[in-house]
Amino acid sequence: MRLLLKQYLSSLNERDQLDVILPDFLSESGFKVIYRPQRGHTEAGVDVAAIGDDPETGNKTLFLLSIKSGDLTRAEWNSGVQALKPSLDEILYIYIPNRIPKRYQNLPIKIALCFGGDIQGTVSEGVNGYINAHTKRGEIEFAVWNGDYIVGLIAGGILRESIFPKDLQSELRKSLAFVDDASVCVTHFQRVLHRLANQNFGDNKQRLTAVRQIYLILWNIYVWGREANNLEAAYLCGEQSLLWVWDICKNKVGNNYSLAMDLKETLNKFVSLNHSIREDYIYLHIAPYSMHQDALAASVASDFSLDVNLKLFDALGKTAMHGIWLVFFRSMYVKEENVDEASKFADEIYEIAMVMLNMINHNPVYSSPIRDDHAIEITLAGLFLIYAGYHSSNPIWFGQITRSCQFSFVNGHRYPCVYREYFELAIHPKDGDDYKREATIGSILYPVLAIWSSLFNDEQSLKSIADFKSKHMSHSTWQIWLPSSDTEEHLYRDSAPHGTVFDSLDFSQGTESLLEQVKSEIDANDSFLNLSIIDKGVWPMVLSACRLYRIPVPPQYWYITASDNN
């Protein structure tokens, strides 16, 4: 476990990663953290300030931490304003004389040089010389906190409370060992996640420790996956752990006491880490293949058309979710009137929108879904393009899907079916009218296409869908899904079936009538607005749950979220 922790620490960046998580480790180890990094504040060399017992003397000491990432190289030591030596100078000549709170001014001071890796031999003499020149015994001393030291320090804190229970350490090692085999890695990660998240939390401190433990495990899967150039497992583990951690923290978010604020801060770290995972995933596995005809399909390690179809729709959903989260981040900064950050996310939204449009335009498979629940990916993609303002091609794409699905069904080709198991999809379609009816006994795809047609006032497409149902799909139950009173309890962990369906839509009365029917069902459903995620304003998480757990996207997103982002 010490090796795992050191690898974790070495992988962290200085800003927004190592300087964020190190104070948590110090708190768990018995230190009182009196200063954490704050954006917009001049730090005068100090990234973290904490009060605690000096491990060497046992005396209560003021620790001033200056943090750098990775190994301490010559460049990190003395090149540029971000180097460690200039930061130490600022501590000695600015922070200590002017910024130490009066009640701590009589404490001995220890300046800690913190970095997650090791000191390279080329700079060790310079570091030792600096320390010897500026040490004042009993007043100001120095300590080198490299990766090994920090691991040893926190081992007495969170590891003392068994950061990873012994019976789960084997599962954790297996999840890391199989990080390039997503299904195996996720299976072992889920066992660890279930154990940590299903504790009977006696207090919020136990809850906070469990959340931090899950974060640490997820980060390691991300780091190992990044080194293996395979982030599939990290994406899936991140998506699931964020939903589970929300379920752990949701009743505490918004409270003002210290532990509740710590839970909220850790939850924000999960959101940030998931953003990093999604971003790396898209630009490693999808974006490079999106710009050329059929390149994404050719990148699938199989010639079987089913494998290509499943992989490409999966990629579409993941790309859409990354874009939707970018839209969310942009909206947050717009509300805060932070023009620079909002502009940065606007540029990223544009990039992802172009990736998605290239995916759709260069891969005809996106007009031929094989699974009926590919309606989820199609909806996520359509919503993102609406939110991003690049939806002019949506009517054309949805029309192509509609015509392709109808043609395939009538001619017995690979039409969308209700099956999800691979072996059932591999032999689909089989001959016979009975099989055809069974394979299309219900549908969320065709109602989605009908609603999209109505939103774009495409009367012709809606009429073709209505005629298709009347002539060929009278046996099929077409339905939309809405949250119910038990959705809040089960949504985040997929712990039981939940929600309600509406299957009485009349598609024959035109676009305006269909939208009125859907709107009427939305108005009568208050469970959506009562979801804790919606109440707290973190609306993309519902869509993440839909993608991960294969839940139809609630129709509220066409009417509520879209209007909020346009």
VEXNU-168221 format. One record per residue (C-alpha): residue in one letter; x negated, y negated, z. Coordinates in steps of 0.25 Angstrom, whole numbers, padded with zeros to 4 digits, always signed. Example, Ala and Ser with C-alpha at 12.3 -4.5 7.8 and 13.67 -1.06 7.14 Angstrom:
<sites>
a-0049+0018+0031/s-0055+0004+0029/
</sites>
This chain:
<sites>
m+0000+0000+0000/r-0012-0009+0002/l-0016-0007-0012/l-0002-0010-0017/l-0002-0023-0009/k-0015-0028-0014/q-0011-0026-0028/y+0001-0033-0025/l-0006-0045-0019/s-0017-0045-0030/s-0006-0046-0041/l+0001-0059-0035/n-0001-0073-0040/e-0005-0084-0031/r+0007-0093-0034/d+0021-0087-0030/q+0016-0073-0027/l+0005-0071-0018/d+0007-0084-0011/v+0022-0081-0009/i+0021-0066-0004/l+0008-0068+0005/p+0016-0077+0015/d+0026-0065+0016/f+0016-0055+0019/l+0010-0065+0029/s+0024-0066+0036/e+0025-0051+0036/s+0012-0050+0043/g+0015-0060+0054/f+0010-0073+0049/k+0019-0086+0050/v+0019-0092+0036/i+0019-0107+0037/y+0017-0111+0023/r+0021-0104+0010/p+0018-0109-0005/q+0028-0120-0009/r+0029-0125-0023/g+0027-0140-0025/h+0018-0141-0012/t+0003-0144-0012/e-0002-0132-0004/a-0016-0138-0001/g-0022-0124-0003/v-0013-0116+0006/d-0004-0106+0000/v+0001-0100+0013/a+0000-0104+0028/a+0002-0094+0039/i+0000-0093+0054/g-0004-0079+0059/d-0014-0072+0067/d-0028-0071+0061/p-0031-0056+0058/e-0046-0059+0062/t-0044-0067+0075/g-0030-0065+0079/n-0028-0080+0081/k-0016-0087+0076/t-0021-0094+0063/l-0016-0103+0052/f-0018-0096+0039/l-0019-0104+0026/l-0018-0095+0013/s-0023-0099+0000/i-0019-0089-0010/k-0024-0085-0024/s-0020-0073-0032/g-0027-0060-0036/d-0042-0059-0034/l-0051-0072-0030/t-0059-0074-0042/r-0069-0086-0045/a-0058-0093-0052/e-0048-0091-0041/w-0058-0096-0031/n-0063-0109-0036/s-0058-0112-0050/g-0047-0122-0052/v-0036-0129-0042/q-0030-0115-0040/a-0042-0109-0035/l-0044-0104-0020/k-0056-0113-0016/p-0049-0126-0019/s-0037-0121-0011/l-0045-0118+0001/d-0051-0132+0000/e-0037-0138+0000/i-0034-0130+0013/l-0047-0135+0020/y-0046-0149+0016/i-0031-0152+0014/y-0022-0141+0021/i-0029-0139+0034/p-0031-0154+0037/n-0018-0159+0033/r-0007-0148+0031/i-0007-0138+0043/p+0005-0140+0052/k+0001-0146+0065/r+0006-0134+0073/y-0004-0125+0066/q-0016-0135+0066/n-0023-0128+0078/l-0023-0114+0072/p-0035-0108+0066/i-0035-0109+0051/k-0038-0097+0041/i-0038-0100+0027/a-0035-0087+0019/l-0040-0085+0005/c-0029-0076-0001/f-0029-0068-0014/g-0022-0055-0017/g-0035-0049-0023/d-0050-0049-0020/i-0061-0059-0020/q-0070-0057-0032/g-0085-0056-0029/t-0088-0068-0037/v-0081-0078-0028/s-0083-0071-0014/e-0095-0079-0011/g-0089-0092-0014/v-0077-0088-0005/n-0085-0084+0006/g-0094-0097+0005/y-0081-0106+0005/i-0076-0099+0017/n-0089-0100+0025/a-0090-0115+0022/h-0076-0118+0027/t-0074-0109+0039/k-0072-0116+0052/r-0072-0106+0063/g-0059-0107+0072/e-0053-0117+0063/i-0053-0113+0048/e-0057-0099+0043/f-0055-0092+0030/a-0050-0078+0026/v-0050-0071+0013/w-0036-0064+0011/n-0038-0055-0001/g-0029-0044-0006/d-0034-0034+0004/y-0033-0043+0016/i-0019-0048+0013/v-0015-0033+0011/g-0021-0030+0025/l-0014-0042+0031/i+0000-0039+0026/a-0002-0024+0029/g+0000-0028+0044/g+0013-0035+0040/i+0022-0030+0030/l+0015-0016+0028/r+0016-0015+0043/e+0031-0014+0041/s+0028-0004+0030/i+0030-0013+0018/f+0032+0001+0010/p+0038+0012+0019/k+0029+0024+0018/d+0040+0033+0012/l+0041+0023+0000/q+0026+0020-0002/s+0026+0032-0012/e+0038+0027-0020/l+0031+0013-0021/r+0018+0020-0026/k+0026+0027-0036/s+0033+0015-0041/l+0020+0008-0043/a+0013+0021-0049/f+0025+0022-0059/v+0026+0007-0062/d+0024+0010-0077/d+0036+0020-0077/a+0048+0011-0073/s+0058+0022-0070/v+0049+0029-0060/c+0043+0016-0054/v+0058+0010-0052/t+0062+0023-0045/h+0051+0023-0035/f+0053+0007-0033/q+0068+0009-0031/r+0065+0019-0019/v+0056+0009-0013/l+0067-0002-0015/h+0078+0006-0009/r+0070+0009+0003/l+0066-0005+0006/a+0079-0012+0002/n+0088-0002+0009/q+0083-0004+0023/n+0092-0008+0034/f+0086-0022+0036/g+0086-0025+0051/d+0082-0040+0048/n+0078-0049+0037/k+0063-0047+0040/q+0065-0032+0036/r+0073-0037+0024/l+0062-0047+0020/t+0051-0036+0021/a+0058-0026+0012/v+0060-0037+0002/r+0046-0040+0002/q+0042-0026+0001/i+0051-0024-0011/y+0044-0036-0017/l+0030-0031-0015/i+0034-0017-0021/l+0040-0024-0033/w+0028-0033-0035/n+0019-0021-0035/i+0027-0014-0046/y+0027-0027-0054/v+0011-0028-0053/w+0009-0013-0056/g+0019-0014-0068/r+0012-0026-0073/e-0002-0019-0073/a+0005-0007-0080/n+0011-0017-0091/n+0025-0011-0087/l+0034-0019-0080/e+0047-0011-0082/a+0047-0005-0067/a+0044-0019-0061/y+0056-0025-0069/l+0065-0015-0064/c+0060-0014-0050/g+0060-0030-0049/e+0074-0031-0054/q+0080-0020-0044/s+0072-0025-0032/l+0077-0040-0034/l+0091-0035-0034/w+0089-0027-0021/v+0081-0038-0014/w+0092-0047-0017/d+0102-0037-0010/i+0092-0037+0002/c+0091-0052+0003/k+0104-0058-0003/n+0111-0060+0011/k+0099-0068+0016/v+0097-0077+0004/g+0101-0091+0007/n+0098-0090+0022/n+0088-0100+0028/y+0082-0091+0039/s+0067-0087+0037/l+0069-0073+0033/a+0080-0076+0023/m+0071-0086+0016/d+0060-0076+0015/l+0070-0066+0009/k+0074-0076-0001/e+0060-0080-0004/t+0056-0065-0006/l+0069-0063-0015/n+0063-0075-0024/k+0050-0067-0025/f+0058-0055-0031/v+0065-0065-0041/s+0051-0070-0045/l+0044-0057-0045/n+0055-0051-0054/h+0054-0063-0063/s+0039-0060-0065/i+0042-0045-0068/r+0053-0049-0078/e+0044-0059-0085/d+0032-0049-0086/y+0041-0038-0091/i+0047-0046-0102/y+0034-0052-0107/l+0027-0038-0106/h+0038-0029-0111/i+0047-0037-0119/a+0043-0050-0124/p+0031-0046-0133/y+0040-0036-0141/s+0052-0045-0143/m+0046-0054-0154/h+0046-0044-0165/q+0056-0035-0172/d+0059-0022-0164/a+0046-0024-0156/l+0053-0022-0143/a+0060-0010-0148/a+0046-0004-0153/s+0040-0007-0139/v+0049+0004-0133/a+0041+0017-0131/s+0051+0025-0138/d+0057+0027-0152/f+0070+0031-0147/s+0081+0021-0150/l+0088+0023-0137/d+0075+0019-0129/v+0073+0007-0137/n+0087+0003-0135/l+0087+0004-0120/k+0073-0002-0118/l+0077-0014-0127/f+0090-0017-0120/d+0082-0016-0106/a+0072-0026-0111/l+0084-0035-0115/g+0090-0035-0102/k+0076-0037-0095/t+0073-0049-0104/a+0087-0055-0102/m+0085-0054-0086/h+0072-0061-0087/g+0078-0072-0095/i+0090-0073-0086/w+0081-0074-0073/l+0073-0085-0081/v+0086-0093-0083/f+0089-0091-0068/f+0076-0097-0064/r+0077-0109-0074/s+0091-0112-0068/m+0085-0112-0054/y+0074-0122-0058/v+0084-0130-0065/k+0093-0131-0053/e+0080-0135-0045/e+0077-0146-0056/n+0063-0139-0058/v+0062-0143-0072/d+0048-0137-0074/e+0052-0123-0069/a+0065-0123-0077/s+0058-0127-0089/k+0048-0115-0087/f+0059-0105-0086/a+0066-0111-0098/d+0054-0108-0106/e+0054-0094-0101/i+0069-0092-0104/y+0066-0096-0118/e+0055-0086-0119/i+0064-0075-0114/a+0075-0079-0123/m+0066-0078-0135/v+0061-0064-0131/m+0076-0060-0129/l+0080-0065-0143/n+0068-0059-0149/m+0072-0045-0143/i+0086-0046-0148/n+0082-0051-0162/h+0071-0041-0164/n+0077-0028-0158/p+0090-0024-0165/v+0092-0014-0154/y+0098-0025-0145/s+0111-0025-0154/s+0113-0010-0151/p+0114-0007-0136/i+0115+0008-0133/r+0120+0007-0119/d+0133-0001-0116/d+0126-0007-0103/h+0116-0014-0113/a+0127-0024-0112/i+0120-0029-0099/e+0107-0032-0107/i+0115-0038-0118/t+0122-0047-0108/l+0109-0051-0100/a+0103-0055-0114/g+0115-0063-0118/l+0116-0070-0105/f+0101-0074-0105/l+0101-0079-0119/i+0114-0088-0114/y+0107-0093-0102/a+0094-0096-0109/g+0102-0103-0120/y+0097-0094-0132/h+0110-0086-0134/s+0113-0091-0148/s+0110-0077-0153/n+0119-0070-0143/p+0131-0069-0152/i+0124-0063-0163/w+0117-0052-0154/f+0130-0049-0147/g+0137-0047-0161/q+0126-0038-0165/i+0128-0029-0153/t+0143-0029-0155/r+0142-0025-0169/s+0131-0014-0166/c+0138-0008-0155/q+0151-0007-0163/f+0144-0001-0175/s+0137+0009-0167/f+0149+0014-0160/v+0157+0015-0172/n+0146+0023-0180/g+0142+0031-0168/h+0128+0025-0167/r+0121+0022-0153/y+0133+0013-0148/p+0132+0008-0134/c+0136+0018-0124/v+0139+0019-0109/y+0128+0029-0106/r+0115+0024-0099/e+0108+0037-0096/y+0096+0039-0106/f+0100+0053-0110/e+0114+0049-0113/l+0109+0037-0121/a+0099+0046-0129/i+0111+0055-0135/h+0120+0043-0137/p+0129+0043-0146/k+0135+0057-0147/d+0145+0061-0157/g+0160+0061-0153/d+0171+0052-0150/d+0172+0057-0135/y+0157+0053-0133/k+0159+0040-0140/r+0170+0036-0130/e+0162+0041-0118/a+0150+0033-0122/t+0158+0020-0123/i+0168+0023-0112/g+0165+0009-0107/s+0157-0004-0111/i+0152-0016-0105/l+0144-0019-0118/y+0156-0023-0127/p+0163-0032-0117/v+0149-0039-0116/l+0149-0041-0131/a+0163-0046-0131/i+0160-0056-0120/w+0148-0061-0127/s+0156-0062-0140/s+0166-0070-0133/l+0156-0079-0126/f+0151-0083-0140/n+0165-0084-0145/d+0162-0073-0155/e+0177-0069-0158/q+0172-0059-0170/s+0163-0051-0161/l+0173-0050-0150/k+0184-0046-0160/s+0175-0035-0165/i+0173-0030-0150/a+0188-0030-0148/d+0190-0022-0161/f+0179-0012-0157/k+0185-0009-0144/s+0199-0008-0149/k+0194+0002-0161/h+0183+0010-0154/m+0182+0007-0139/s+0196+0008-0134/h+0191+0019-0125/s+0180+0010-0119/t+0181+0002-0106/w+0175-0012-0109/q+0172-0019-0096/i+0165-0030-0090/w+0158-0029-0076/l+0160-0039-0064/p+0155-0039-0050/s+0164-0034-0039/s+0164-0036-0024/d+0154-0025-0022/t+0144-0030-0032/e+0136-0038-0022/e+0134-0026-0014/h+0129-0017-0025/l+0124-0025-0036/y+0109-0027-0031/r+0106-0013-0028/d+0116-0006-0038/s+0120+0002-0026/a+0134+0005-0031/p+0144+0002-0042/h+0150-0011-0041/g+0158-0022-0049/t+0170-0021-0057/v+0174-0020-0072/f+0184-0027-0080/d+0188-0019-0092/s+0201-0026-0097/l+0195-0036-0107/d+0203-0039-0119/f+0193-0041-0131/s+0203-0043-0141/q+0208-0058-0138/g+0196-0065-0142/t+0183-0072-0135/e+0191-0082-0127/s+0200-0071-0121/l+0189-0062-0117/l+0181-0073-0110/e+0193-0077-0102/q+0195-0062-0098/v+0181-0061-0093/k+0181-0075-0087/s+0194-0070-0079/e+0187-0058-0074/i+0175-0067-0069/d+0184-0077-0062/a+0191-0065-0055/n+0178-0059-0050/d+0171-0066-0038/s+0161-0055-0035/f+0151-0061-0045/l+0150-0074-0038/n+0149-0067-0025/l+0137-0059-0028/s+0125-0064-0020/i+0116-0066-0032/i+0126-0075-0038/d+0129-0082-0025/k+0114-0085-0023/g+0112-0089-0038/v+0103-0078-0042/w+0112-0073-0054/p+0102-0066-0063/m+0101-0055-0052/v+0115-0050-0056/l+0110-0048-0070/s+0098-0041-0065/a+0107-0031-0058/c+0115-0030-0070/r+0103-0026-0079/l+0097-0017-0068/y+0109-0010-0063/r+0117-0010-0077/i+0128-0018-0072/p+0136-0026-0083/v+0133-0041-0082/p+0145-0048-0075/p+0152-0057-0085/q+0150-0069-0075/y+0137-0071-0081/w+0143-0076-0094/y+0151-0086-0087/i+0144-0090-0075/t+0129-0089-0077/a+0129-0093-0091/s+0136-0106-0088/d+0126-0109-0077/n+0114-0108-0087/n+0119-0116-0099/
</sites>
